[in-house]
Amino acid sequence: MSSYVFPIQTAFIIFVIASMFLLVPWLIYGYRKDGFFSWSRFAVSFSFIFFLMAAYCLVILPLPATRNTCAGHTANAVYYNLKPFMFVKDIMKETPIIWSQPSTWINMIKGRAFLQVLFNVLLLMPLGVYIRYFWQKRAFWKHALVAGFGLSLFFEVTQLTGLYGFYDCPYRLFDVDDLMLNTSGAVIGFFAAPLLLALFPSRASIQAKSEQIVEQNRVYPVPQLLALLIDGIVVVVIANLMSIFTLTNAIQDVLNTSTAMVIVLFFIPWVRNGVTPGSAVLRFRYVDRQSGKPTLPSLLKRFIAIYAPWLLLTIIQLVSKYAYPNYRDDIIQPYFVWISLGISVVYFLVYIILFIHVVFVIFSGGKRSFYFDEVSRTRASRK
């Protein structure tokens, strides 16, 4: 069993790292497609990624300690088995069965050969479940058959070629029985899938909810937050481009960032009918709550509401970094510790308040708005 634990642990570590890079793009795709965050679609999509990683790691791990894998093999070594149903012979050879003695059946089930067969069937059963979820109808069982055979063949070729030529000789056997058992597992998983998929909303129900949200013209807080994140990235890019042509100092960096924020958060939505770079990616725009259209006063208020906290935090940073360390007034000197502490507390409180506010808005289910939308009386609209 330990030979299976290590590959799965490795796959999990790779999956966590990959998820850090895939989460935001997947959220953007999901909101563009459905208009809301579907936990079931998230679970299916990311578990499918983990399944593929785990299956691949189970096939190739553990890796040999040296690339010269030929050293431990004889000159006439055979690296493949093309005779089908050899697993039956292996099971009977390892744990002979006496049909009149049920105890021998249990010994067979516990035997290494039988467990190896069971593992090969289970390996691609999840693939059949995912194919049933994506295609729904039983008539598509052939998709599971082809996909199971194709993925199993890919695994077997990986083994036969010694990880595509990285190792001098194959370090695992190409076995036609594995192709049969893996493919059978995918087909079994396809037909057994309804038992598991009953726990998840159907794709039809997700589509119906998506159409309802579009009809109601609702934009939930998370896509708004993602749009603001994209806007922030664009601001950073523009500010860095401007820094190439300007002086390099703290004040100039603030001016560059401020200019970039004006361009991205005010000027662009003003000339593009309420659409920022981030909201364009998420397919919505910002409009006045009363008129239903973007107005200059509302867009200006929204920009100021976003810009003001950033400016306050930036000023606090500049004062802490440059002003107080270079100030040597004997009268104020004894209070430097308290002043620095007060500045740190204010800095910390602003971040905490913003964090709590964002959490409350996200978990409100769309009932609350971000403070900058409340101040400017704007809302996100898909129309």
C-alpha positions in Angstrom: 0.0 0.0 0.0 2.9 2.4 0.7 3.8 2.1 -3.0 0.5 3.8 -3.8 0.7 6.5 -1.0 3.9 8.1 -2.2 2.6 8.8 -5.8 -0.7 10.2 -4.5 1.1 12.4 -2.1 3.3 13.7 -4.9 0.3 14.3 -7.1 -1.4 16.2 -4.3 1.6 18.6 -3.9 1.8 19.2 -7.6 -2.0 19.7 -7.7 -1.9 22.4 -4.9 0.9 24.3 -6.7 -0.9 24.1 -10.0 -4.2 25.2 -8.4 -2.6 28.4 -7.2 -2.0 29.4 -10.8 -5.2 27.9 -12.2 -7.8 29.2 -9.7 -8.1 32.8 -10.9 -8.2 31.9 -14.6 -10.8 29.2 -13.8 -12.9 31.7 -11.8 -12.8 34.1 -14.7 -13.8 31.4 -17.1 -16.6 30.2 -14.8 -18.1 33.6 -14.4 -17.9 34.4 -18.1 -19.6 31.1 -18.8 -22.2 30.8 -16.0 -22.4 34.2 -14.4 -21.9 32.7 -10.9 -19.6 30.5 -8.8 -20.7 26.9 -9.0 -19.2 24.8 -6.2 -20.2 21.6 -8.0 -18.5 22.7 -11.3 -15.5 23.7 -9.3 -15.3 20.3 -7.5 -15.7 18.4 -10.7 -13.2 20.4 -12.7 -10.4 20.5 -10.1 -11.0 16.9 -8.9 -10.6 15.9 -12.6 -7.2 17.7 -12.7 -6.1 15.9 -9.5 -7.3 12.6 -10.9 -5.2 12.9 -14.0 -2.1 13.9 -12.0 -2.6 11.1 -9.5 -3.1 8.5 -12.2 0.0 9.6 -14.0 2.1 9.6 -10.8 0.8 6.2 -9.9 2.1 4.9 -13.3 5.5 6.5 -13.3 6.5 6.7 -9.6 8.7 5.8 -7.9 11.4 6.7 -10.4 14.6 4.7 -10.7 17.7 6.0 -8.9 19.8 6.0 -12.1 19.1 6.6 -15.8 21.1 3.4 -16.6 18.2 1.1 -16.0 19.6 -1.5 -18.4 22.3 -2.4 -15.9 20.0 -4.6 -13.8 18.5 -6.4 -16.8 19.7 -9.3 -18.9 20.6 -8.9 -22.6 17.5 -10.8 -23.7 15.1 -9.2 -21.3 11.5 -8.7 -22.5 9.8 -5.5 -21.5 6.3 -6.3 -22.7 3.5 -8.8 -22.4 1.2 -9.2 -25.5 -0.7 -12.3 -24.2 -4.1 -11.3 -22.9 -5.6 -12.7 -19.7 -2.2 -13.6 -18.2 -3.5 -12.0 -15.0 -5.9 -15.0 -14.5 -2.9 -17.3 -14.6 -1.0 -15.2 -12.2 -3.8 -15.1 -9.7 -4.3 -18.9 -9.9 -0.6 -19.5 -9.6 -0.1 -17.2 -6.5 -3.3 -18.2 -4.6 -4.8 -21.5 -5.9 -8.5 -21.7 -5.4 -10.4 -24.7 -4.2 -14.0 -24.0 -5.0 -15.4 -26.1 -2.2 -13.4 -24.2 0.3 -14.5 -20.5 0.6 -11.4 -19.7 2.8 -9.3 -20.0 -0.4 -11.4 -17.3 -2.0 -10.5 -14.9 0.7 -6.8 -15.7 0.3 -7.2 -15.0 -3.4 -8.7 -11.6 -2.7 -5.9 -10.8 -0.3 -3.2 -11.9 -2.8 -0.9 -9.5 -4.6 -1.9 -10.6 -8.1 -5.6 -10.0 -7.4 -5.0 -6.7 -5.8 -2.9 -5.6 -8.8 -5.9 -6.5 -11.1 -8.3 -4.6 -8.8 -6.0 -1.6 -8.9 -5.8 -1.6 -12.7 -9.6 -1.6 -12.9 -10.0 1.2 -10.3 -7.3 3.3 -11.9 -9.5 4.7 -14.7 -12.9 4.2 -13.2 -13.0 8.0 -12.3 -12.5 8.8 -16.0 -15.7 7.0 -16.8 -17.5 9.0 -14.1 -16.2 12.3 -15.5 -17.2 11.3 -19.1 -20.7 10.5 -17.9 -20.9 13.9 -16.2 -19.8 15.7 -19.3 -21.9 13.8 -21.8 -24.8 12.6 -19.5 -26.5 10.1 -21.8 -25.8 6.3 -21.7 -25.3 6.2 -25.4 -21.9 7.9 -25.0 -20.4 4.9 -23.3 -18.2 4.5 -26.3 -16.5 7.8 -25.4 -15.5 6.1 -22.1 -14.3 3.1 -24.0 -12.1 5.1 -26.4 -10.9 7.6 -23.7 -10.0 4.7 -21.3 -8.1 2.8 -24.0 -6.3 5.9 -25.2 -5.2 7.0 -21.7 -4.2 3.5 -20.8 -2.2 3.2 -24.0 -0.5 6.5 -23.2 0.5 5.2 -19.8 1.8 1.9 -21.3 3.8 3.7 -23.9 5.3 5.9 -21.2 6.5 2.8 -19.4 7.7 1.0 -22.6 9.8 4.0 -23.7 11.4 4.5 -20.3 9.7 7.8 -19.7 10.0 8.9 -23.4 13.7 7.9 -23.6 14.8 9.6 -20.4 15.9 6.2 -19.0 18.0 3.8 -21.1 15.6 0.9 -20.7 12.0 0.5 -19.6 11.7 0.2 -15.8 8.1 -1.1 -15.9 6.4 -3.7 -18.1 4.1 -2.9 -21.1 1.2 -5.2 -20.4 -1.8 -5.8 -22.7 -3.7 -6.9 -19.6 -3.3 -3.4 -18.2 -4.9 -2.0 -21.3 -7.9 -4.3 -21.0 -8.4 -3.8 -17.2 -7.9 0.0 -17.4 -10.4 0.3 -20.3 -12.9 -1.9 -18.5 -12.6 0.3 -15.4 -13.4 3.4 -17.4 -16.5 1.7 -18.9 -17.6 0.4 -15.5 -17.2 3.9 -14.0 -19.3 5.4 -16.8 -22.3 3.1 -16.0 -21.8 3.4 -12.2 -21.6 7.2 -12.4 -25.3 8.0 -11.7 -24.9 6.7 -8.1 -22.2 9.4 -7.4 -23.5 12.2 -9.7 -26.8 12.2 -7.9 -25.0 14.2 -5.2 -24.2 17.0 -7.7 -26.4 19.4 -9.5 -26.9 18.5 -13.1 -25.4 20.6 -15.9 -28.9 21.5 -17.0 -29.7 23.0 -13.6 -26.5 25.0 -13.6 -27.4 26.3 -17.1 -30.9 27.2 -15.9 -29.5 29.2 -13.0 -27.1 30.9 -15.3 -29.9 32.0 -17.6 -31.9 33.2 -14.5 -28.9 35.3 -13.3 -28.5 36.9 -16.8 -32.2 37.7 -17.0 -32.1 39.3 -13.5 -29.0 41.3 -14.5 -27.2 40.2 -11.3 -23.4 40.4 -10.8 -22.2 38.8 -7.6 -19.4 40.3 -5.5 -16.7 37.8 -6.4 -16.6 38.7 -10.2 -16.6 42.3 -9.2 -13.6 41.6 -6.9 -11.9 39.7 -9.7 -12.5 42.6 -12.1 -10.9 44.9 -9.6 -7.9 42.6 -9.3 -7.4 42.6 -13.0 -7.7 46.4 -13.0 -5.0 46.5 -10.3 -2.7 44.3 -12.5 -3.2 46.7 -15.4 -2.4 49.6 -13.1 0.8 48.0 -12.1 1.8 47.3 -15.7 1.1 50.9 -16.8 2.9 52.3 -13.8 6.0 50.2 -14.5 6.0 51.3 -18.2 5.8 54.9 -17.1 8.7 54.4 -14.7 11.0 53.6 -17.7 10.6 57.2 -18.9 10.6 59.0 -15.6 12.9 59.4 -12.6 13.3 56.6 -10.1 12.2 57.8 -6.6 9.4 57.2 -4.2 7.4 60.3 -5.0 7.6 59.6 -8.7 6.5 56.1 -8.2 3.4 57.4 -6.4 2.7 59.8 -9.2 3.1 57.1 -11.8 0.7 54.8 -9.9 -1.8 57.6 -9.4 -1.8 58.4 -13.1 -2.2 54.8 -14.0 -5.2 54.5 -11.5 -6.8 57.6 -13.1 -6.5 56.0 -16.5 -7.7 52.5 -15.6 -10.4 53.3 -13.0 -11.8 56.6 -14.3 -10.7 57.6 -17.8 -11.2 54.2 -19.5 -14.7 53.5 -18.0 -15.7 57.1 -18.8 -14.9 56.8 -22.5 -15.9 53.1 -22.7 -19.4 53.4 -21.3 -18.6 52.2 -17.8 -16.3 49.3 -18.8 -12.9 48.9 -17.1 -10.3 46.4 -18.3 -11.3 44.0 -15.6 -15.1 44.3 -16.1 -14.6 43.8 -19.8 -13.0 40.4 -19.1 -15.9 39.5 -16.7 -18.5 40.9 -19.1 -20.2 43.6 -17.1 -20.0 47.4 -16.7 -20.6 50.0 -13.9 -23.7 52.1 -14.1 -25.5 54.6 -12.0 -28.2 53.0 -9.8 -30.9 55.5 -10.7 -30.3 56.1 -14.4 -29.0 52.7 -15.2 -26.3 54.3 -17.3 -22.7 55.3 -16.5 -22.4 58.9 -15.5 -19.4 61.1 -15.0 -20.1 62.0 -11.3 -20.7 58.4 -10.3 -17.6 57.1 -12.0 -15.6 59.9 -10.5 -16.9 59.2 -7.0 -16.1 55.5 -7.4 -12.6 56.3 -8.5 -12.0 58.6 -5.5 -13.5 56.0 -3.1 -11.0 53.4 -4.4 -8.1 55.8 -4.6 -8.4 57.4 -1.2 -7.5 54.3 1.0 -4.6 53.5 -1.3 -3.3 57.1 -1.0 -3.7 57.0 2.8 -1.7 53.8 3.1 0.9 55.1 0.7 1.4 58.3 2.6 1.7 56.3 5.9 4.4 54.2 4.3 6.3 57.2 3.0 6.2 59.0 6.3 7.3 55.9 8.2 10.1 55.2 5.7 11.5 58.7 5.0 10.2 61.4 7.4 10.6 60.1 10.9 14.0 58.3 10.6 15.5 61.5 9.2 13.9 63.8 11.7 16.1 64.8 14.7 14.1 67.3 16.8 15.0 66.8 20.5 11.5 67.7 21.6 9.7 65.1 19.5 12.4 62.5 19.8 11.1 60.9 23.0 7.7 60.4 21.3 9.0 58.6 18.2 8.2 55.2 19.6 4.6 56.2 20.3 4.2 58.0 16.9 5.6 55.0 15.1 3.3 52.7 17.0 0.3 54.9 16.2 1.1 54.9 12.5 1.5 51.1 12.5 -1.9 50.7 14.3 -3.6 53.0 11.7 -2.0 51.1 8.9 -3.0 47.8 10.3 -6.6 49.0 11.1 -7.2 50.2 7.5 -6.2 46.8 6.2 -8.3 44.9 8.7 -11.3 47.0 8.1 -11.0 46.6 4.3 -10.5 42.8 4.7 -13.5 42.4 7.0 -15.6 44.5 4.6 -14.6 42.4 1.6 -15.4 39.2 3.5 -18.9 40.4 4.6 -19.7 41.5 1.0 -18.6 38.2 -0.5 -20.5 36.0 1.9 -23.6 38.2 1.7 -24.7 36.4 -1.5 -25.1 39.7 -3.4 -27.1 41.5 -0.7 -24.3 43.9 0.2 -22.2 46.1 -2.0 -18.6 47.2 -1.8 -18.1 50.6 -0.1 -17.0 52.3 -3.2 -20.2 51.3 -5.0 -22.3 52.5 -2.0 -20.5 55.9 -2.0 -20.8 56.4 -5.7 -24.2 54.8 -6.0 -23.0 52.6 -8.8 -23.7 49.0 -9.5 -22.4 46.3 -11.8 -24.7 45.5 -14.8 -24.5 42.9 -17.5 -26.7 45.0 -19.8 
